[in-house]
Amino acid sequence: MKKWLFAALFGCNVAQADMLEALKAYENKNYSEAQQDFIKLLPLGNESAAFNLGAMAYQGEGQEKDLNQALAYFMLAAELEHPQAKNILRDLVTNTSEQQLEQANQLFEQLKRRLVIVATDLDKPVVDNLPQPVKRVNPEYPVEAARKGQYGYVQLRFLVDEQGRVTAVDTLDAYPAKVFDRASIRAIKRWRYEPSGQKHLMKVRLSYSLSGGVKVSAVEETVADHNLWDYAVAGSPQHQLALGMLLSLIEIQSSNGFWYNPELPLAAKADFSIYKKRAELQPDFDGFWGYAVVRVAADGTITEQLKTEFEPRSEITNLVGLKLKGKVETDVYRLHRRSDIRSGRLAAKPSIEVSRSMSGRFWWEQAAKNGSLTAQRIMAAYDEQWENYLLSKDDAEVMAWTGTRLILEGQRERGLQLLEQAIAKNYKPATELKKQFM
């Protein structure tokens, strides 16, 4: 793996590393500082912070021993699915009086009310009735990036006006940082969409690769050489953000679909075999519109609907018993046929059932919960909880794009207010966004 790759991973804008700072403070026996840092992470639904606070209260580190407080924090950690909290809690409750348990439950309810972030659905498809591009312009590969053999992706968000022209554009997520951004923005500004008579907020991801794209083996080697997986599991937000980028990078180019089953335990190590190409199947039926994740038998018969979202126009409302034709190479497939996509072709894509820990977005979520502002901004584009959290922190980037969305949804006064606040914080795209509504 070229040296530029690993440098790019940690050259991104990681604004905070609160979990690392908290752990360092704890290791140095600066318990007061560690406690304050852990407390800051609690509203983000950080199960490790809750667990650590419980342990500190139980052991009397930086404070008097407080069993009630320890129980409350362990209850919160268990609620947030910390792997050890339930067992420890069960042992502690055995020697706890009814009065102590009642007081601990009261503290636990108080802690729960402070949560800003709760569980998110990372595998939920986004179905929007958005205009389709009628003109695409491919970005120019940056000369310096091509010379170095660099590859990556850029995800952009932008506003399309009533005539289908792209106006304000900004980078949502990019790997490596600031390598392909400028070329991507220049290209997107020349795209044209179907005129719809109204404005739309859009997202698109552009991929960059040379000589057949990114080699999975090279990514696997980087993860191993730099212990990315181990450090990510240990709670380092920088490594979690980096691992999320790498997994997202190879997922983008994979011909497989992935179902990140929340019921599966977190993987002990990365499993790169999931990216091995599997064949698509052809449906032996018609009339389905929507999205579904199904389990199939060896002969292609659908035996179980794991997740379904039927569109109103769908003539089929139960897929069990129907058949998919072709070579069955896995037991889970993803069916996707949407009204807002012109082709209307029903695809039956292999959907490899894996742990959430093989999802790039999972690691972005962990990095966000551990204090990475970059990861929090990425998550805010997918989840309203993170959007609201960063609005409460007066984050200019989130204020600008949320303000735009609110204006499009009819909340003009509140939307313009957020845009003005973003402009005051010198977020440049906010000025262009505001122009589109004046």
N, C-alpha and C positions, 0 to 999 in steps of 0.2 A: 504494500500500500504506500502511495506516495506521501511524502511528509506534509504536503499541503492539506491533505485530508484531515488529519488529526488536529492540525493547527486551526483549521476552519471550524471544527467542532467547538472549540473553546474560545473562538474569536467572536462568538455571538454575544448579543447584548444581554447578559445575565445580570440583572440589576441587584439581585439580592441572593443571599445564601444563608437564610436564617437558620435552617435545620443544622447545617454544618457549624455555624457560629454557636448555636446552642449546645451541640455535642462537644465542641472544643472547650466551651466554658465549663461544662460538666466534668470533662476529663481533667481540667485544671483545678477542679474543686471550687470554681467560682459559681457556687450554687445559686446565688441571687440573680446573677446575669442569665444563667441557664434557664432558671424558672421563668423569668420575664420573656425570654425568647420563645420558650415552649408555649406560654400563654398567648403570645401574639399569633401563633399558628393554629390555635384551637378553633377559631371561627371558620377556618378553611376545611374543617372536617378532618384534621390531621390526626389519625389514630395513634401514630408513634408519639406525638407530643402529649396526647392524653395519657398514654401508657407511662411515659417517662415522668409526668407530673404525679401520677399515682404512686410510682415507685419512690419518688423523692419524699412524698408525704408519708408513706409507710415507713421509710427508713430514717426519717427525720433529717434529711440533708438540706441544710440551709434554713431549717425551721424546726419547730417542735413536732414530734411525731403526731400525726393526726389520722386516726383510722377512718373516721367518717369521710374526711376529704379524700383519702386514698381510695376508699370504696367507690366514691362518686366518680373519680377520674377513671378507675378501672371499669366501672359501668359504662362510661362514655366510650372508652377504648373498645369495649366489647360491642357496643352498639355500632361503632364504626368498623367492626370486623377485624380488629387487631388479632393476629393468630394466637397469641398467648394469654390475652386478657381474660377470656372465659374460664380457663382452667384456674388461673390465679384467683379470680373472683370467687369461684366455687369453693376453693380452699379457705379463703378469708371469711366467707359468709358462715361457714361451719362454727366458727368461734365468735360470732357477732350476736349481740343481744338484739331483741326486737326494736328497742328504742334507738340503738345505733343504726340499725338498718333503715329505720324510718327517716332518721336525719340524713343518712347518706342518700336515700332516694330523693329527698327534697333538694339536696345540693345537685344531684344528677339532673333533675328536671330544670334547674336553673342553668346548668351548663348546656343542656340541649337547646334551650331557647336562644342561646348566643350563637348557635351554628348558622353560618351564612351559606355554606356549601354542604349539600347532602348528595346522596348517590346520583350518578349521571349514567345515562344510557349511551355508551360509546359506539354502539352498533346500529343505532337508529338511522334509517335512511332519511334524507331530506327530499321531500317531494314538493317542488314549486312549479307553478305554471308560469314559466319565464320565457321571454322571447328567445328564439334561436339565432345564432350568428348567420348572416348571409354573406359575409366577407371576412376571411381570416388572413392575417399576415403573419408569416413565420418570423420569429425573432432571429436576428443575426447572432451567430455564435461569437462571443467576444474573442478577439484574436489572442489575447494573453491567456485566457482560459483554455483555448484550444491548444496553444503551445505547451501548456503545462499538463495537458491531458485531463483537465478538470471536468467533472460532470455534476449534475445536481438538478434542482427544481426550484421553481418560484410559484407560490400561490398568491394571486392578486385579488383584491376586492376593488370594485369600481362602480360608478354610477353611469347608467345608460339613460339618455334623454328620450323624449317622446318620438323623435325621428330615428332612434336606434343608434345614435352616436355615443361613443364613450367619452365621458368628461373626466371627472376627478378619479385618480387611480392611486393606490398605495399598495405596498407589499404587506401581506398578512404573515407569510411564513416563507422562508427561503433557506436553501442549503446549497452551497456554502453561503454565508452571509455576505451580501453586497458584491457578489461576483456576477450574477446573471440578472440582477434587479433592473438595472438601467435598460438593458436590451429588451427585457420583458415588457416594461412600461411603454417603451417606444412602440413596440409591436401592437400591444393591446389598444393604444390610442388610435390605431389605424383600423381596428376592427369595426364592423358595422353589424347591427342587429336588426331584426324585423321591426319596422315601426309599429308601435302599439298605442300611441297616443298618451302614454303615461311613462313616468320614470320608474326605473327598477334598480335595486341593489343586486349586484352579481358577484360571483366568485369564479375563478378559473385557475387551473394549475397547468403550468408549462414545464415540460421536462427537457433536460439537456443531457446528451450523452454522445460519446464517440465510440466507433468500432463495436457496435452491438450492445451498448449500454453498460450498466453497472454489473460487475461480476459479484455474485453472491459470496463467492469464496474470499474475495478481497475484503468485503465488509465483515465477514466472519473472522478473518485474520485480524482486522483492526480491533474488533470487540475483544478478542482474546489477548492481543499484544498489550493493550492498554487497560485491561481489567474493567472495561466499561460496565459489563453486567454486574460484577461484584460490587463496584462502587455505587452503581445505581440502586442495587438491592439494599446497600448499607444506608441509603438515604441522601446521597450527594445530589443536590438539584442540578449542578452543572453536568454531571454524568448522566442523569436521567434525561435532561433536555437533549444531550448529544445522542444518547441511545435512541430516543424517540425520533430524532431526525434520520438516523441511519435506517431504522426499521421502516419508517415512512418512505424513505428513498427507494428501498428494494420492493416494498409492497406496491408502489406506484407502477413499477414496470412488470410486476408479476401477472401472468395470465390467469392465475387462480383468484378466487374470492376467498375471504376469510370470515369465519364466524367466531368471534371472541366470546366464548361461553363463560359467563360469570360464575357458573357452578363449578367449573374446573379449578383446581388449586393453582396457585401461581407456580410457574415453571422454575425448577431449580437452576436451569441453565438455558441459554438460547437454543432453539431448535430450528436450524436453517433448512432442514429437509422439507419444511412446509412449502418452500418456494419452487420445488420440483414441479414441472409443468404436468398438469392433468388435462385430459380431453373434455370438451364440453359435450353435453347430451342434447338430443333433439326431442322436444315434447311430442308425444303421440296424441295430442289433443289440442283444441283451440277454444277460444272464448275467455281466457284468463287475462285480466288486466290488474296490475298492482305489483306487490313485492311479497316474496315468500322465501323462507328458509325451510327446506324439507329434508327429511331423512328417507333414504331409498334402500330397497333390498338389492341383492346381487343382480336380479333380472331387470332392475330399473323401476320397479313398482314403488310408488310413494307410500310409505308406511306411517309417516308422522309429520305433522305440521309444527315445526319448532317456533316459527314466527310468521305471521301473515298480516298483510294490509291490503285488502281487496278494494279496488276502485269501484265507484257506483256502477260503472258501465260493464263490470266483469259479469259474464254469464255463469262463471264457475265460482262457487263460494266454499267448496270443499275439495281439496286436492288429493286427499287420501284415497288410494285405490287406482288413481290414474298412473300412466306409465311414461317414463322417459327412455328414449331409444339411444343406443350407442354403448361404448365400452365404459362400464362403471368402474371407476378407479378410486372412489372414496364414497363415504356413505351419506354425505351432506351436500346438497346443491342449493344454489340461490337462483330463484326465478325472478326476472325483472322485466316488466313490460309496462311502460308509462305512457299516458295519453299525451304528455307534453314533449315526448321525443318522437320525431317524425317517422323514424323507421318502423316503429310498431312491431318489431321483431321480438319474439319471445326467446330470451336467452336462458339456458339452463347451465349456469357456470358452476364448476366445482367449488364448493365452499368448505375449506379445510377447517374443521372444528379444533380450535386451539385455545390455550390459556390467554386471558386478557394481557398477560405480561409479554406476549409477542406482538402487541399492538403499539405502534408509535404513539398514538393518542393516549394510551394508558400511561406511558412514561411522561408525556407532557403533563397529564393530570397530576402525577406524583410530584413532578418538578414544581408545578403550580402550588400544590398543597405545601410544599417545602419552602416556598418563598421566592421562586423565580418569576420576576415580572414578565420576562419574555414569554414564558410558558403560560402565565396567567392571561396575557393578551391573546395568545393562540386559543386558549380554552374559551375565552369570552366570545369568540366568533362562532362557537358551537353550542354554548350553554349559557342560558340567561342568568343563571346564578353567578357565574364568573363575571358576566357583563355588569350585573348590579353591584358586585363587590368592587370592581374597579371604578365604577361610577362614584361609589362612596369614597374612593380614594382620589377623586378628581383627576383620573388618568385622561390626558388630552386625546390620545388616539381613540380610546373607547368612547369618550364623549362625542367626538366628531361623527363616528359611524353610527352610534346609537341615535344621536340627534337626527341624522339623515333618515334613518329607519322610522323614527317617530313622526317626522314630517310626512313621509310617504303613507303612514298609517292614519294621518289626520290630526296628529297632535303637534300642530305647527308651532305654537307658542313655546312649548317645552323643548321641541327639537331645535328651534333657532337659539334658544337660551344655551343649550349645550354646545352648539356650534360656536357661539360667541365666546364661551368659556374656553373652548379648544383653541380658538384664534388667539385669545389673550395669553395662552400658554405657548404660542408660537408653533403650533402644529400646522404646517403649511397646507396639507390637503384640505383642511377645514375652510380656508378662505375660498378655494375653488368650489367646494361643496356648497357653501353659502350662496355663491353667485348664481348657482343653478336654481335657487328658490326665490330670487329677488326680482 
